[in-house]
Amino acid sequence: MMALHYRIITLGLVPALWKTSSTVPEPKTKCPAELNDCRPAALTSRIMETLERLILHHLRSEVRDKLDSLQFTYKEHIGVDDAVLYMLHRDLSHLEEPGLYTGCCS
């Protein structure tokens, strides 16, 4: 399998069948009553998913050091909570300075 993936990456040619996917409704709740209770889910070839993961792993290792430290999306083990905590810390630190304030726009 690794030899096949290596050959595909080297040649830059992915079999057309691997690039096809089927979209199926995936229920948001246990018992969906209507189509709005479902979200679309793409079913991709397992072989293609494996290839995507290999490429993603390689790309992440290449760009990890080049990403902005304040980018909170598309990073492993970092999410919305980290962004909120960063903003809260920044605002509270700013408020410790005399005569300074912070605002919020809605």
Secondary structure, 3 states (H helix, E strand, C coil): CHHHHHHHHHHCCCCHHHHCEEEEEEECCCCCCCHHHEEEEEEECHHHHHHHHHHHHHHHHHHHHHCCCCCCCCCCCCCHHHHHHHHHHHHHHHHCCCCCCCCCCC
